[in-house]
Amino acid sequence: MNSTMKKRWISLYVENQVGVLSKISGLFSGKSYNLDSLTVGTTEDPTVSRMTIATVSDDETFEQIKKQLNRLVEVIKVIDFTDIFVRMKEILYIKVKNCTSEDKIEAFQIAETFKAKVIDYGKDSLLLEFVQTATKNDAVIKLMKEEFKSIEVVRGGSVGIESISMMER
């Protein structure tokens, strides 16, 4: 097996009940696997939740993770998103604080370039909302750190669904 470390994505259908999230995150921490991102939400069936998990691992470790997840009673289905066509987005909020008029113009230009929304606005600050891939959000954060003295960042974690067509994520 390949021992190259790479970003992996798993989608889980799980029973929507108390303790399932801690059991699954506990599986990761107990084995010293790092969770890069974990999002959970109820599906169209209120008894089922869907989790999207990102981790970095080699092939062998990732196979172990999938096997261990499949063994949990509360896990209904495990889908490996790593090498399939998936629609995946992450929400990102960036608050630009202590900004000048010039800073605001720059922030609006960045928002327009990255198809972000300005969702709140004050005398010396503004709040931007980005909904795009985690990779694009990484680039936005890097740019915003370079451009502005004071920013606050909140990321919501990625969610994904299998593509209908064969388009890239």
N, C-alpha and C positions, 0 to 999 in steps of 0.2 A: 504493500500500500504506500501511497504518497505521503511523506511526512511534512509536506509544505503547509505552513500555517496560512489559512485564508478565512475571509468572512463567510459565515454560513447563516442561512435563514431557515427556520422551522416554523410551520404553522401547526397549531394543535387545536383539535376540537376536544373540549373537556366538559365534564359535568359542571353545571353552574351551581356550585355549593360552597359553603364556608370551608376554608382550609385548603382548597385545591391550589390556589395561587402559592401559598406558603410551602405546600408539599413540593410543587414543581421548582420553585426558586431554591428550596432546601436541597433538592437533588443536585442542582448546579453547585451550590456553595459547599455541600458535603463532599463533593468530588473535586473541589477546587477548580471548577469550570467557571470562567467569567461570563457574565451576561452583559453584552454591550447595550442591549435594548430589550425591553419586554413590555408589550402592550396587551391589554385584555379588554374584551367587550362582549356583551351578550349578542347572540346571533338572532336570526328570525324566529328561532325556537327559544323561548325564555328559560328552558332547562339546560341549554347548551351555551357555553362561552367559547370564543375563539381567541387564541393567543398567537401573537407573532413574536418570535424570539430571535435575536441576533447574537451570535457568539463568534469568536475567532478560535479555530482549532485545526488540527491536522485531520486527515481522513479517518485514521483509526479511532481517535478520540471521538470524532463526530458520530461514527457508527455506534460506538458505545453509548453516547448520549441518546441517540434515537432508540436503541434497544431498551435502555433503562426507562425512557419515557413510555414506550409501548407496554412495559410491564405494569405500569401504574393503573389500578382499577378505574380511576376517574378519567383516564385519557381514552377518548373514543377513537380518535384518528390522529396520526402523525403524518404531516406532509413536508417533505424536504423541498424547500424553495430554492436551494442553492443553484441548481443548474436547469431550472425550467423558466419559461416566460411568465413573468409576474408583473402585475401593476402594484407598485409600492411607493408610498408617500409618507412623509413625516411632517408634523406641524412644528413650526419654530416661531417663537416670539422673541423679538429683539427690541428692547427699550433703549433709545438713544437719549442720554441724560445730559443736562448742562449744555445744550446746544445753542449755537449762534444762528443767525438767519442764514449764513452761508452753509452751516452744517445741515440745516433743515433742507435746503435746496439739494445738497449732495445726497441726503437720505432719501428724498423723493426720487431722485434720479436712479439710485440703486434699487429702490422699490419697483420702479417702472421696468428697469432692466431685468430683474428677477421675478417679475409678475407677482410682486407682493402687494398686500393691502396695507394702507395706513389706517389703523383701526382706532387710534386714540391720539390726541394732539393737545399739547399744553403750551404755555408761554415759552418754556425752555426745554421741552422734551417731546418725543413722539414715540409711538408704539407701532412696530411693523409686524405683520403676520405673513409667514412664508409657508406654503404647502407644496413641497417638492421632495425629491429624493434626498436621502441622508447625505450623499456625496455633494450635492449642490448646496445643501445647508451648511456643510463643513466649509465650503468655499465662501459662502456669504459671511459666516462668522469670522473667518480669517480676514476678509476684506473690511468688515465693520470694525474689527479690533485695530486695523491699520489706519482707518479713516477717522475714527472718533475717540475722544479721550475717555469717555465713560459710557459703557454699555452694560446692559443686564440681559442675559440669555436664558431662555427656558425652552427645552426641547420635549416634545411629547412622545417620542418613540415612533418607529415605523409600523404601519399596518400594510398588509398586502393581500392580494387575491390573485388566483391564477388567471392569466390572460385568456380571452376568447380567441383573439388573433395571435399571430406569432411575433408580436412586437416586443422589443426589449423593455426592461423596466426603466 
